[in-house]
Amino acid sequence: MTINDIQDELIDEFSMFGDWMEKYEYIIQLGKELPLIKDEYKVDENLIRGCQAKVWLHADFQDGLIHFTADSDAIITKGLVSMVVRVLSGHTPDEIVHAELYFVDKVGLREHLSVTRSNGLLSMIKQMKVYALALKTKAS
Amino acid sequence: MSTDVMVAPTTLDIEKIRKDFPILERKVYGKPLVYFDNGATAQKPWAVIRAIEDYYTQLNSNVHRGVHHLSQQATDAYEASRRKVQAFLHARHEHEVIFTKGTTDAINLVAYSYGKQFIKEGDEVIISAMEHHSNIVPWQIMCEDRKATLKVIPINEKGELKMDAFKALLNDKVKLISVAYVSNTLGTINPVKDIIALAHQHTIPVLLDAAQAVQHIPVDVQELDVDFLVFSGHKIYGPTGIGILYGKEEWLNQMPPYQGGGSMIKQVTFEKTTYHDLPFRFEAGTPNIEACICLGNAIDYVTALGLPAIQQYEHELLEYATTKLTAIDKLKVIGTAEQKSGVLSFIVEGVHPYDVGVLLDKLGIAVRTGHHCTQPLMEIFGIPGTVRVSFAFYNTKEEVDQLAAGVARAVAMLT
């Protein structure tokens, strides 16, 4: 599936929810289900500091594809992180660099990308693109 | 101006007061706004909103400059507001009241100007472990510059200053003590009168950060005998971008200007400039005239309600909220000092404060989550942050009930 296919799939899933309660229950569920990042990667070098919630991000590069694992100390952030990981992980550096993450807006979670939230999500997305750009540059 | 906002001698008519604050009629996510982030900034009454409009429709012109009628009127209003602040703080002289951009600006002014004049290599400045970053960082900058040392009064597990440790810090190298009157994170009311009396035994001046105090507690700078006191307009129902530095004349007169520019001079030549007298020496450039004037309207409003009545009602709210919230399983109040005002901070075991804040927001309840610009304090408690509920006199017990129900619901979702 392409990055946009996965985004559309997420938008589809969220369209089933009647209100914010159901939406957040789902995000919290996603947060609880996110496969844990290996302890060896949950270190300060992989820490993205939001003002409020912390996010750890690790990138693995194999056979031309980047695989991300991540974690957060806040469960809602973790749920949001898991969605972004689902969308971007397993793609080529080039695809990730050029990805436009429209699903956040479409599922009604745009507020989580605002700077005042300081939940580390925005910084995490930037960091994912930085990894991808670095790997892309290295490859060419 | 709603000078009709009068209250019964002992109790406030909250329903009537709420009508003075138009924003309280707003809805967020289709739910009535419950605003418990007053410690960050307070909402504005019509008396202030209309005064801002009046200023721009009737008065706007520069102060202390023009010979023309409007400038004269604006200057009169500006200076009248200074006298309102003087009366509000019970300062001896009106020139002891300096308009600044806010609390942070006022502390930076003192750190720079007092530091330049009085702090030498090897000297010490004392702050406390519960200070806001704005009462830490300016002193760190100044101490680094002057090769002085910053000392910190420790706190106990309730969030109260350890007064014995404070006494042990006092010696003749200490040149200034700067502490919060009320903690923005814990709500602790510090024993500032004792601190000042002890400091004065060593002839050390004291600065009080009263940003979380003046809107909750009656303050009398002469009775406290405090040397400097600072607060922000926006936290006392006035405009943003305005704050007050109160300083005793004898200190301010010895301090060099903080910024140079128009209004603060007597005579300028390229060889030598002589500076204006107080308070203008510390008010370089065109001030935030509208905010300076309308802070006076905010103070009128608060004074008309009466701080003793406000204090009593807000204390009731705090007690009620503490009882309601502590009934929630695994909820722990951070900051359990004997003397508290305005603020209730808490954490829930196993739940990140941020998550609680996000879900409360969806219920239309505004709280603050995070470290509240007191990172060293969070480190002492070993927590990433708290959920902070901060009160104003327009809050109600019904709102507290909604908050408690909201927190219980959020916790149920998150655990």
Interface residues (C-beta under 8 A of the other chain):
Chain A: W20 M21 Y24 E25 I28 C51 Q52 A53 K54 D73 A74 I75 I76 T77 S118 N119
Chain B: Y29 V351 H352 P353 Y354 D355 V358 L359 K362 T369 G370 H371 P384 G385 M413 L414
